[in-house]
Amino acid sequence: MRPSTARMRKDQHEIKLLENRCQDSSIKLNALQSQNKILRKDIDTWRKQLKNQSRVNKGYGREINKAVDDIKKLNT
């Protein structure tokens, strides 16, 4: 037995609504994935900058300690 025409139309309408919701969700997912990719790239850049800055600061620390030691030697 075949479903009635009204039932088929209702089912087709529900299918179309679900397809639209699926498409909207897919668009949102793609946008979030794109944004996430950009943010990950930014985080990687900041990590590199932090690593470089830490290395520079460590070098300055050694220079300062050496200068302090030299001053102490001059004062004695």
Protein Blocks (a to p, Z undefined) as FASTA:
>chain_A
ZZdfklmmmmmmmmmmmmmmmmmmmmmmmmmmmmmmmmmmmmmmmmmmmmmmmmmmmmmm
mmmmmmmmmmmmmmZZ
